[in-house]
Amino acid sequence: MTSSISISQIKYVLALEKTGSFSKAADICFVTQSTLSTMVKKLENQMDLTLFNRKSKPIQLTDEGAALIEQLKSIYQEYEGLTELIQETKEEFYGTLNIGIIPTIAPFLLPLFLDNILKSYPKVNFSIHEITTNEIAKRIKLRELDIGILSLPLNDKEFIQKTLFTEDFLVYDASSSYSKNKKKYKINDIDVSRLWLLEESHCMTNQIEKICHLRKKRKTSNNLVYNSGSILSLLELVNMNKGITLLPRLASLRKNLIEEKFIYHMEHPIPAREIGIITHQNFSKKRLLDILEKEIKTAVKPYLSKSKKVKVIKPF
């Protein structure tokens, strides 16, 4: 090699490997296609290797490129980690925090803290992605996300996991069939034929089915189970069809979709889910994580059940 490799060259190679397109890679790197192409070619000449097969569509790594790509990713991640560590030592908060949050939490948790944290830390860019647990885990491993907010625990030792709060479940019965004279709703009182749940990929559905032991019942009875990807859409349909579902407590704050008279608390031990944060083991934005954790805990505290008789249901 006749000259040193720049971090920008590595960034361009990683973008091209990710997108398989010079134009798309240039877009995400905020450079012209000509600049990116020239810099990648220069790197190949420096290494005396061909990293990409430019004749394939999308553009693919050569065998030589595939042998080097993980090391290049590691170098770039170490560089980003150093950059973040330098920022952490300064008094002023700035930088970018890429957050993944699952759909059964996002519409209820974000309105409680997001506006305040944006105003309090105007030089921090918060990029939020509403995606599933599996997608969050995948993107954190690829270092495309910094933080995931989801149901814990995850059975994966690659992540650092930290609990934010415990959220109990409530019964939402949009019919008038259940007597309000009964202060607590029993699991056995749930009318499975009217039960509506989220689609199978959502961990909250797994938790609800684990609570109610409904998988076995579904096989032996004619259940009406509506599979929806959005908890907000689910609530609208439950209301229209006088159905029944189980809701995490923060969802009950959406008064535009929920009638108070249809909400029932559950008998002890109250089923609950543990909401927390996951990060990669090499995560370096510690101060931004502390800020986020503090803001969320402060925001949710007034709305959570104070009962200690809860039974945390782990996602499958």
N, C-alpha and C positions, 0 to 999 in steps of 0.2 A: 504494500500500500504506500502510495507516494504522499499522501496527506491524511490528516485526521478526519474522522467521520463526525458530522455535526448532528446534534439532537434533532434538528429540523429534518434532516434526511431520514432519520429513523422514523420520525412522526409520519412522513409522507409514505414510506414503505408500509407502515402499519395501516394507514388509511386505505391504501391501494389493496392490501391484502383483505381488509374488511369489506370493502365495497365491490371489488372486482371491476372497477371502472375508473379511468383517469379523471373523467369529468366530475363524477360524484366525490372522489377522493379530494380533488381540488376544492370543491365546494365546502366540504367539512373542515378543510385546512385553511380556508379563506385566502387562497392563492389562485393564480391563473393555472389553467391546465398545462400550458407551456412550461411554466416554472416548475410545477410538480414533476412533470415528465423529465425535464432536464436534470433535476436534482436526483431523481431515482436512478437515471442512467449514469450520472456521475458517480453515485455510490457503487453501482455495479462495476464500473470501471476501476474504482479504487480497490474493490475487493477482488477484481478479476474473476467475477462470477456473474451468472445470469440468474437473477432472483425470480423473474416473472416470464411466463410464456404469454407474449402479447398477442399471439394468434388465436388463442382460445377466447371464447365469450361465455360467461364473464372471464376476465383475466385471471389466470391461475398461477400459483406458485410453482416453480420448477422443483425438482428434487433437492437441488442445492438450497433454494429459498426455504423450502419446508424444514430443512435441517437447521436453519439459522433463525427462523421466525420467533420461536419461543424465547431465545436468548435476547433478541432485539426487543421483544415485549418486556422482558425483565429489566433491561437497561433503561427503557423509557419509563417504566413504573418507578424505578429507583430514582430517576431524575425528578419525576413529578413529586415523589415523596420528599426529596430534599428541598424542592421549591416550597412545598407546603410547610415543611419544618421551619424554614427561614421565615415564612409569613407568621407562623405561630409564635415566634419570638418577639414580634413587634406588638406594640400596644394597640394599634388600630385593627379592627376586624374588617377583613376584606377577603375576597376569593370567591370560589364557586362551590356549591354543595349540591351534588346530584342525588336526589332522593327517590326511591321507589316505594310506593305504598299500595297495599292491596285494596280492591274496590269495595270491600265490606267495611273498610275503615275510612277511606278517603273523604267521602261526601259528608261525613259527620264530624270527623276530627279536624280536618283542615280549616273549616270556618271558625273554629274556636281559637286558633293561635296564629294563623298565617298572616292576617293583616297586621297584627301587632309586631310580629317578628320582622316583617318587611319594612315597617316604619322605623323600628328600633335599630336595624342594621342595614342602612341603605347601600352600603358598599359591598354587601355580600349578595351574590347572585344565586338564588334558589331555583334549581331546575327540578320540577316534580313530575314523576311518571306514574300514572295509575295502571298497575299491571299485576299479574298473579304472583303468588309466592314462588313458584318454580322459575318464573322469568326474572324475578328479583334476585334469586339465588344465582342464577346463571350470569346475570349482568354484573353482579358484585365480583364474582370469580374472574370475569373478564376485565374487571376494573373500569367498567363503563358506568357503574353507579358507586357512590360513596357509602350510602346508607340505605337500609331497607326497614320499613315500618310494617309489621305483620304480626300474626299470631305465633307465639312461642310455645314450646321450644321446637327448634329444628334439629333433626338428627344428623348433624353435619359438623364435624370438628374443625372445618376450615373457617368457621365464622366465630366472631366474638359476639355473644348474645347478652342483652341487658334489658331487664323488665322496666317498662314505663308505668303501667297500671294494670289492674285486674278489672275486667268489665263483665258484669253479670248479664244473663239473658232474661228477657221478659217474654211473656206470651202475648201475641197480638191476635185477638179473635174478633173479626169484623162482623160477626153475627150477634144476635141477641140471645143466643141459646144458653149461654153460660151465665149462671146467676151471680150478680155482684154481691150477694150475701155471703158467698164463699170468698173469703179474703185472699186465699192462696190457690193458685192453679196447680193441680197435680199432673205429673207426667202422664199418668194413665188416663187423665181426662181429655187428652188431646185427640181430637177426631181426625184420624189419619186420612179418612176419605176426603177431607177438606184441606189437607196440608199442602202448602205451596213452598217450594224451596228454590234456592239458587242452583245453577248448573253444577254438575259434579266437580268441575275443576276448582271451585271455590272452597277454601278450607273451612269456612263457616258452615257450609252444608255438611261437611264431614263431621264437624263438631256436633251439630244438631242431631244428626243421625246416630252418633255415638251416645248422645244423651238419651234419646228416645228409643234406641234399639229398633229403628224403623226398617233397616235393610231386610231383615227376616220377614217382617210383616208385608213388605212390598211384594214379596214373591208369592204370598198366599192370599192376597186380597186385591180387589179392584180399586186401587188408590188413584186419586186424581193428583198427580204431582206435576206442577208446572216448572219447567226448567228455564230460568231467566238468568241473563248475565249481569243484570243490574238490580241492586237491592231497591233502588227508587222505583223502577218499573214494577218490580215484584209487589211493592206496597200498593201501588195504584191498582193492580189487578186483584190483589187480596181484598181491597175495599170494594171493588166492583162486583166481585163474585162471593162476597161474604165468606171469604176463606179464613185460614188460620196459618200463622207462621211464628217463628221465634226470632226475636230481634235482640241485638246487642243494645245495651242501655243507651248509648249515645245516639242511636238511631231514633230513639223515642223523642228526641229534641226537635225533630222535623215536624212541627205542628201543622204545617201546610198539607202534610200527607197522612197524619196520624190523628185519630180521635182519641182523646184521653180515656173515654169510657170503654174503649176496647182493649186497654192495656191491663194486664194482670201480672202480679208478682208470682213467683214460684215458691213452692215449699222448700224448706231446708232439707238437705244441703243445696243451696242455690247453685245451679250450673253457671259457670263463668268461663271466660277465656282470658288468657294472659297476652297482653299487647306489649310488644317491645321493639327494640332496635337491633339490627344485625349489621356488622361491619366486617370487612376483610381483616385478617390478622395483621396485615401490614398497613392498615388505615392510619393516616398521620394527622388528619384534621381534627385533633382532639378538642381544641377550644370551640370550634364550630359545633361539634357534637355536644359539648357541654351546654352551649347556648340552646340548641334545639331541645335537648332533654329537659332543661329547666322550663322553657316556654310551654312545652306540652304538658308537663306535670302540673304546672300552675293553672293552665287553661282547663284541664279536665277535672280537677279536684272538686269543684262545687257540684258537679253533676253525677258523680259516681256513688254507688251504694256504700254505706258505711258498715254494712253487715260483714262480720268476719266468718259467717257460716256459709262459705262458698266452696264449691268443688270445681277446681279448674279442669276443664276438659281439653286434652291435648289434641291438636290437629293430627289427622292420620299421616 
